[in-house]
């Protein structure tokens, strides 16, 4: 072969048989079945089914979620599953998928959420449960490229939507999403409380049974939201704007009171320090609320206020009701809230980037399917993989696992899926199916 060529010269024909592409995405479909999600969605959507011979709406939603987990971003991408009946059985046509999405209204949305919660409980019982429960809330902007219901100008001078998303930090599970107009307020306490309640409803345990922490940026710094956390028995860690009172407190702080910030591995974070401001500032937050600040040398390109420029450091502040004398550890835990940005980025790569429908209710249904797809990916990583694949980005999983091709054989009434022997991740794929069937038999 000529070293300057990127491919071999081959003969290309269209007469291959018994070959399936994207065969690795069968893991997502089987996971949905074994965790009880497919059946739960079927029950959730039973009230919309008009004739028994039609495709089960719950199965259609499960197939759509698998398609999004596989990298699809529109209704028609379910064709990748439809054209492989040996793996996925009968898959609804594009009009069928659209009709199912169109049939989801308020009752259906509540039922879908309940089905997700039931499946999550089973996944946790099988080994997907986190060690600690930390819920991250954050808003994100979604562009709309046509005039869709509730799309509006955004604060960044775009046009689209401004949903609030909620994720479990340790597992990456998508707990809830609230679709909002593009001009919705960042500090809307009612919306944050709604997302918090939806998130708690997804958990198999209650705040009275295990300690929970909810984290937000300064958009959650409202008395109503903090009070709601207290009422629900959930601890909070909320970003606080650096206002005049905070700046005055920072000026009162003594240089020797600043303690080194820490990295995840416990080592000192170069150029960063933390300080508790609780005793230096008058505030009206609930009792036992602590105010903690971090200052650090600004990195190139950092956006600094006039106060930061004058002080020579970038300052960030948050409030929390977590106890403990180690404020560096509390600040590190709050700093890890940045993980939610990766979760949202992954959501946009799993169907959230472009809401495909004109009607807001259908787009809300689409958002719920995106959450299901992210749950399937998170559960598969917790239950089926170890090492690099257990923490890999969705894009990496797709290229190494979900998009893997296989040969399909039928013998003795059994369908056999044979992944390519030379594929570097074939052992991981086969082992993943084995782990799934042991964790969730039946």
Secondary structure, DSSP 8 states (H G I E B T S, - for coil): --TT-SS------S---SEESSGGGHHHHHHHHHTTHHHHHHHHTGGG---TTS--HHHHHHHHHHHHHTT--SGGGGHHHHT-HHHH-S---HHHHHHHHHH--HHHHHHHHHHHHHHHHHHIIIII--SSEEEEEEEEEEE-SS--TT-EE-TTS-EEEEEEEEEETTT--EEEEE--BTT--TT-HHHHHHHHHHHHHH-SS-TTTS-EEEEE-GGG--HHHHHHHHHTT-EEEEEE---HHHHHHHHHS-GGG-EEEE-TTS-EEEEEEEEE-GGGS---S-TT-EEEEEEE---TT----HHHHHHTSEEEEEEE----S-HHHHHHHHHGGGHHHHHHHHHIIIIISS---SSHHHHHHHHHHHHHHHHHHHHHHHHH--GGGGS--HHHHIIIIIT--EEEEEETTEEEEEE-TTSTTHHHHHHHHHHHHHHT--
